[in-house]
Amino acid sequence: MEQIDQFIQKHREWELETAQRIPKKLSMKRPLLDQRKPRIVLGRFSENNSIKVMLHHLACFSDEDFFHCHDFFEMIYVYRGNCLQRFPDKEFTMREHDLLLLNPYTIHAPYTIKNEDSVFNILISKTLFERSLLSLISDNRIFSEFIINCLYQSSKSNDYLYFPANENEPVLDLVESIIIEYLEKELSYQKVMEASLVLLFAKLSRIYHKRFSSEVLENQKNTQTIVSILAYINENAPNVSLESISERFNYSTGHLSRMIHQFTGKPYSQIVQKFKIERARSYLENSELTIPEIMELSGFHSANYFYRMFKKFYLMTPNEYRSNYAAANKIEKL
């Protein structure tokens, strides 16, 4: 598409101009990667900015690549050329128009070979899935099960979902429209991107069904039910109870506890705790509310317990987290 081509050209010119201002040797060599020390890349999303799009750097900077994992989901789209995806135990080449959805915990390193290669990374926050997208794709077993496993059972989840180009023709315009929405940033562009992702996942799921029809249809009802239950728990986390969930979904509390543990690998109490803490984190990032106000809105009644749980999840106090987040955002805007 013309808008994307123009963006790529301008971005490449900026990359080369920046490299000239900071003298360094450019190389096309294959990077030496240390899989024992993968870096963690943070998405730094906000409540109103849950999807980002980035263009992978020029191939001449490939010696800067490194093994890493994310705190977000990443969809990789090869707009033009090729891209080598390297993992600790394997590697494969993505061709033009291939799509790859990566688990946040997957250690990998992308590597382009020619400066003509153009690869886009679509970054999607985990919170977006938990708060809205997961309920919208609850009847889409391929993606909802992949997302659930990534969010709650990282040890059992697949590293990625891969869609080769020869199967992707029906969705290419949709993928590129997401990229254009982000580049142009018109009114409500984030909401348009979220809606487009739901449609994209639905169409990709149809492709997957055709490939593995008998396997993917099994237990679809159970997957849809647990996704709806998790979405309900997240939405009502401050005041939710097993009794209210039981009344809403017509299951006994005992059956609900077993079902949640079976699908997430965690007890009900830990799931609720996780949603409450993430709600508090979102308030810290996106509001000027006091800590007591955030505690109340997130469903915490004990300050000692709240501080202890927050530090367990984020390795710092709520005040430290808010300060660090504000400092990181200030640097990012410079």
TINUNU-757415 format. One record per residue (C-alpha): residue number from 1; y, z, x. Coordinates in pm, 1 decimal. Example, Ala and Ser with C-alpha at 12.3 -4.5 7.8 and 13.67 -1.06 7.14 Angstrom:
// residues 2
R   k        Y        Z        X
R   1   -450.0    780.0   1230.0
R   2   -106.0    714.0   1367.0
END
This chain:
// residues 334
R   k        Y        Z        X
R   1      0.0      0.0      0.0
R   2    350.3    -83.2    118.8
R   3    484.2    274.4     99.1
R   4    197.4    404.4    310.5
R   5    230.2    126.5    567.5
R   6    601.8    198.8    605.3
R   7    537.4    570.2    648.2
R   8    272.1    507.4    915.1
R   9    504.1    278.3   1110.7
R  10    791.5    529.6   1106.2
R  11    564.6    820.1   1192.4
R  12    409.2    634.4   1488.3
R  13    754.4    547.4   1619.7
R  14    851.1    913.8   1592.7
R  15    534.2   1022.5   1778.7
R  16    601.7    788.6   2069.8
R  17    971.0    878.9   2082.9
R  18    883.6   1249.1   2089.7
R  19    631.7   1190.3   2368.5
R  20    901.7   1021.0   2577.8
R  21   1131.9   1322.3   2539.5
R  22    850.4   1549.4   2654.8
R  23    703.5   1363.0   2956.7
R  24    327.4   1374.1   2969.6
R  25     42.6   1148.3   3063.3
R  26    -96.0    959.2   2764.4
R  27   -466.2    885.3   2764.9
R  28   -728.5    732.1   2539.9
R  29  -1009.1    937.3   2685.7
R  30  -1264.5   1119.3   2474.7
R  31  -1161.2   1487.6   2469.0
R  32  -1376.4   1760.1   2618.6
R  33  -1431.4   2009.0   2338.1
R  34  -1541.2   2371.2   2361.6
R  35  -1737.7   2451.1   2046.7
R  36  -1772.2   2816.3   2153.6
R  37  -1401.8   2878.8   2097.0
R  38  -1299.3   2691.2   1782.4
R  39   -943.4   2747.2   1666.1
R  40   -856.5   2853.5   1313.3
R  41   -592.3   2626.7   1157.9
R  42   -382.8   2791.3    884.6
R  43   -254.1   2588.3    591.0
R  44     46.1   2813.0    510.3
R  45     43.9   2709.5    145.6
R  46    269.2   2858.3   -120.6
R  47    223.9   2899.9   -495.2
R  48    419.1   2578.5   -560.2
R  49    284.2   2386.6   -262.8
R  50    -96.0   2391.8   -275.0
R  51   -165.2   2038.2   -152.0
R  52    -38.6   1879.4    168.3
R  53    -94.0   1539.2    326.3
R  54    -87.3   1474.9    700.7
R  55   -134.1   1163.0    913.8
R  56   -368.9   1211.4   1209.0
R  57   -195.9   1154.1   1540.6
R  58   -214.2    839.6   1753.5
R  59   -535.4    777.4   1948.8
R  60   -343.1    802.8   2276.9
R  61   -307.7   1176.3   2206.7
R  62   -678.7   1227.4   2141.2
R  63   -723.0   1437.5   2454.5
R  64   -536.7   1708.1   2259.7
R  65   -809.7   1727.8   1994.4
R  66  -1012.2   2047.4   1968.3
R  67  -1292.4   2204.3   1767.5
R  68  -1144.0   2393.9   1477.7
R  69  -1199.1   2518.5   1124.5
R  70   -953.8   2586.4    841.1
R  71   -855.9   2836.8    578.3
R  72   -839.1   2544.4    331.2
R  73  -1039.0   2245.9    207.6
R  74   -970.5   1915.9    382.5
R  75  -1030.2   1567.0    247.7
R  76  -1027.8   1304.7    523.5
R  77   -949.4    945.2    424.9
R  78   -971.9    656.7    670.6
R  79   -688.4    433.1    555.7
R  80   -733.1    182.4    837.3
R  81   -978.0    144.5   1127.6
R  82  -1230.6    412.7   1220.4
R  83  -1255.3    783.9   1296.6
R  84  -1524.1    970.9   1488.7
R  85  -1608.8   1306.7   1329.2
R  86  -1756.0   1548.8   1582.0
R  87  -1947.3   1862.1   1489.0
R  88  -2114.0   2117.4   1719.1
R  89  -2459.0   1963.9   1661.2
R  90  -2386.3   1601.8   1563.5
R  91  -2127.5   1328.8   1522.8
R  92  -2080.2   1016.7   1313.4
R  93  -1822.7    742.8   1270.5
R  94  -1622.4    713.6    951.0
R  95  -1530.2    355.9    862.7
R  96  -1226.7    217.8    684.9
R  97  -1191.1    367.8    332.7
R  98  -1457.6    635.2    390.5
R  99  -1393.5    977.6    234.8
R 100  -1507.9   1317.7    361.4
R 101  -1450.1   1655.3    188.8
R 102  -1485.3   1937.8    440.9
R 103  -1584.4   2298.6    380.1
R 104  -1307.2   2529.4    515.8
R 105  -1555.7   2701.2    744.5
R 106  -1692.4   2383.1    904.6
R 107  -1625.0   2356.5   1279.0
R 108  -1531.7   1997.3   1360.6
R 109  -1301.3   1772.3   1562.2
R 110  -1173.3   1428.9   1450.7
R 111  -1122.8   1164.1   1715.9
R 112   -964.7    819.9   1680.7
R 113  -1025.3    543.0   1931.7
R 114   -747.2    288.1   1877.4
R 115   -377.4    338.5   1805.3
R 116   -424.0    112.8   1501.9
R 117   -657.6    370.2   1343.9
R 118   -484.0    548.1   1054.9
R 119   -647.3    859.1    909.1
R 120   -496.3   1085.0    642.5
R 121   -585.8   1450.7    594.9
R 122   -537.1   1588.3    244.0
R 123   -520.8   1968.8    268.5
R 124   -610.1   2170.0    -43.7
R 125   -567.0   2546.9    -64.1
R 126   -863.1   2762.1   -166.5
R 127   -638.5   2949.0   -409.5
R 128   -567.0   2627.6   -600.5
R 129   -937.1   2588.0   -674.8
R 130   -980.6   2949.9   -776.2
R 131   -674.6   2959.0  -1000.4
R 132   -682.2   2620.5  -1172.6
R 133   -894.7   2333.6  -1041.3
R 134  -1228.2   2514.3  -1057.3
R 135  -1210.0   2558.7  -1434.8
R 136  -1104.9   2195.4  -1478.4
R 137  -1407.5   2066.0  -1285.4
R 138  -1656.7   2316.9  -1430.9
R 139  -1869.7   2037.1  -1582.3
R 140  -1869.4   1847.9  -1251.3
R 141  -2173.4   2003.9  -1083.6
R 142  -2141.5   1821.6   -751.2
R 143  -1794.1   1948.4   -672.4
R 144  -1794.7   2279.4   -859.0
R 145  -2114.7   2391.4   -685.7
R 146  -1984.7   2276.8   -346.5
R 147  -1659.5   2466.7   -404.0
R 148  -1835.0   2783.6   -526.3
R 149  -2063.9   2788.4   -225.1
R 150  -1770.6   2735.1     10.7
R 151  -1562.8   3010.0   -151.1
R 152  -1831.9   3273.8   -193.1
R 153  -2143.1   3180.0      6.4
R 154  -2019.8   3028.6    331.5
R 155  -2360.4   3082.8    493.9
R 156  -2530.9   2874.6    222.2
R 157  -2272.7   2599.9    177.4
R 158  -2289.6   2243.2    297.8
R 159  -2050.7   2138.5    573.3
R 160  -1914.7   1845.0    375.9
R 161  -1951.5   1586.4    100.8
R 162  -1944.0   1231.6    237.2
R 163  -1859.3    915.0     43.3
R 164  -1895.9    589.3    241.9
R 165  -1657.9    300.5    178.5
R 166  -1908.2     71.1     11.3
R 167  -1925.8    318.2   -280.8
R 168  -1558.2    412.0   -296.0
R 169  -1384.6    101.3   -427.5
R 170  -1324.8    248.5   -778.3
R 171  -1129.7    545.2   -631.8
R 172   -927.1    396.2   -345.6
R 173   -611.7    343.6   -553.4
R 174   -639.4    703.1   -675.4
R 175   -666.2    845.2   -322.1
R 176   -371.2    641.3   -203.8
R 177   -165.0    740.4   -509.0
R 178   -211.7   1106.8   -405.1
R 179    -79.1   1022.2    -58.5
R 180    220.6    837.8   -205.0
R 181    299.7   1126.3   -442.9
R 182    321.9   1358.9   -143.6
R 183    530.5   1117.7     64.0
R 184    783.9   1049.8   -211.2
R 185    793.1   1406.7   -352.0
R 186    934.7   1314.0   -691.1
R 187    966.7   1559.7   -982.0
R 188    644.2   1758.6  -1043.5
R 189    462.8   1575.1   -763.9
R 190    235.3   1873.2   -692.4
R 191    117.0   1883.0  -1055.0
R 192     55.8   1508.3  -1048.1
R 193   -148.3   1549.9   -727.4
R 194   -353.7   1831.3   -883.9
R 195   -428.9   1617.3  -1189.7
R 196   -517.3   1323.1   -966.9
R 197   -759.7   1540.0   -767.3
R 198   -945.5   1638.8  -1085.2
R 199   -974.4   1270.5  -1179.3
R 200  -1077.4   1178.7   -823.8
R 201  -1350.8   1444.5   -815.1
R 202  -1481.2   1323.6  -1152.8
R 203  -1506.0    963.3  -1033.4
R 204  -1662.7   1061.9   -700.7
R 205  -1913.3   1274.4   -890.7
R 206  -2020.0    966.4  -1087.2
R 207  -2080.5    789.9   -756.2
R 208  -2287.9   1085.5   -637.7
R 209  -2485.4   1089.7   -963.4
R 210  -2584.7    728.9   -913.2
R 211  -2706.2    813.2   -564.3
R 212  -2902.4   1126.0   -655.9
R 213  -2930.8   1111.7  -1034.8
R 214  -3230.4   1339.4  -1092.7
R 215  -3127.0   1602.8   -836.8
R 216  -2765.3   1645.4   -943.0
R 217  -2838.3   1688.4  -1313.8
R 218  -3059.2   1993.5  -1262.5
R 219  -2908.8   2328.1  -1370.6
R 220  -2574.7   2168.0  -1462.5
R 221  -2531.3   2405.0  -1758.3
R 222  -2569.9   2716.1  -1540.4
R 223  -2315.9   2585.5  -1289.6
R 224  -2061.5   2512.9  -1562.4
R 225  -2108.4   2863.2  -1706.8
R 226  -2059.4   3048.0  -1377.2
R 227  -1750.4   2842.3  -1295.9
R 228  -1600.4   2935.5  -1633.7
R 229  -1684.6   3303.5  -1575.7
R 230  -1525.6   3304.4  -1228.8
R 231  -1214.5   3131.4  -1361.9
R 232  -1189.2   3396.2  -1636.3
R 233  -1228.9   3680.6  -1384.4
R 234   -959.5   3531.5  -1161.0
R 235   -716.6   3477.1  -1446.6
R 236   -762.1   3834.4  -1572.6
R 237   -834.4   4009.6  -1240.5
R 238   -582.4   4297.0  -1276.8
R 239   -745.9   4428.9  -1595.5
R 240  -1081.8   4252.5  -1620.2
R 241  -1406.2   4441.4  -1689.1
R 242  -1771.1   4351.4  -1729.0
R 243  -1739.8   4453.4  -2092.8
R 244  -1453.6   4208.6  -2159.1
R 245  -1644.5   3928.9  -1982.6
R 246  -1956.5   4015.7  -2183.7
R 247  -1760.7   3989.6  -2508.1
R 248  -1600.4   3660.2  -2400.3
R 249  -1921.8   3483.0  -2291.2
R 250  -2186.3   3658.6  -2503.6
R 251  -2399.3   3785.8  -2214.8
R 252  -2506.6   4142.7  -2150.4
R 253  -2326.2   4320.0  -1866.0
R 254  -2651.4   4344.1  -1671.2
R 255  -2719.9   3971.3  -1703.4
R 256  -2361.7   3892.0  -1601.7
R 257  -2390.9   4105.6  -1287.7
R 258  -2713.1   3931.2  -1186.5
R 259  -2573.5   3584.6  -1259.3
R 260  -2255.6   3643.9  -1057.4
R 261  -2452.2   3782.3   -762.9
R 262  -2702.9   3495.5   -775.7
R 263  -2437.7   3224.1   -763.1
R 264  -2182.5   3385.3   -531.2
R 265  -2396.8   3602.5   -306.5
R 266  -2158.5   3894.7   -378.3
R 267  -2158.3   4175.0   -637.2
R 268  -1915.9   4161.9   -928.2
R 269  -1695.0   4436.6   -781.8
R 270  -1635.2   4240.3   -460.7
R 271  -1541.4   3925.4   -653.9
R 272  -1281.8   4117.2   -856.5
R 273  -1153.4   4288.1   -543.0
R 274  -1113.6   3950.5   -371.0
R 275   -915.4   3803.7   -662.1
R 276   -688.1   4109.0   -680.1
R 277   -612.8   4101.2   -308.3
R 278   -539.4   3728.3   -314.0
R 279   -308.8   3778.4   -611.1
R 280   -121.7   4044.8   -411.4
R 281   -101.9   3811.0   -110.8
R 282     49.3   3539.2   -330.6
R 283    317.6   3780.3   -454.4
R 284    396.8   3877.3    -94.8
R 285    443.0   3511.8     -3.4
R 286    634.8   3393.9   -307.6
R 287    840.4   3685.0   -440.3
R 288   1071.3   3966.3   -336.3
R 289    883.0   4224.5   -543.4
R 290    834.8   4567.4   -389.1
R 291    490.3   4677.3   -274.4
R 292    449.2   4919.3   -570.1
R 293    542.9   4638.8   -812.0
R 294    291.5   4404.1   -646.2
R 295     22.7   4671.8   -663.1
R 296     77.0   4716.6  -1036.5
R 297     78.0   4341.7  -1112.0
R 298   -238.7   4294.1   -904.9
R 299   -432.3   4577.1  -1069.6
R 300   -424.4   4843.8   -796.1
R 301   -357.3   5207.1   -889.7
R 302   -399.2   5375.2   -550.8
R 303   -166.2   5291.8   -262.1
R 304   -415.7   5414.6     -2.4
R 305   -692.5   5197.9   -147.9
R 306   -463.8   4893.1   -172.8
R 307   -346.3   4922.4    189.2
R 308   -702.1   4976.2    311.6
R 309   -839.4   4673.2    122.5
R 310   -549.1   4448.3    220.4
R 311   -594.6   4531.1    587.3
R 312   -967.9   4468.0    554.0
R 313   -902.4   4115.9    424.3
R 314   -600.7   4015.4    635.4
R 315   -619.1   4250.1    937.9
R 316   -262.5   4372.9    881.7
R 317    -60.7   4576.3    632.5
R 318    111.8   4408.7    335.4
R 319    453.9   4458.0    498.2
R 320    332.4   4306.2    825.1
R 321    181.8   4012.7    635.6
R 322    507.7   3945.9    449.3
R 323    708.8   3959.7    773.8
R 324    468.2   3731.7    960.9
R 325    454.9   3482.9    672.9
R 326    835.4   3468.4    651.6
R 327    862.9   3418.5   1028.3
R 328    601.2   3139.8   1027.6
R 329    779.0   2960.7    742.9
R 330   1112.5   2986.5    925.1
R 331    962.8   2826.4   1236.5
R 332    795.7   2553.5   1029.4
R 333   1130.3   2457.1    872.4
R 334   1312.0   2423.7   1207.6
END
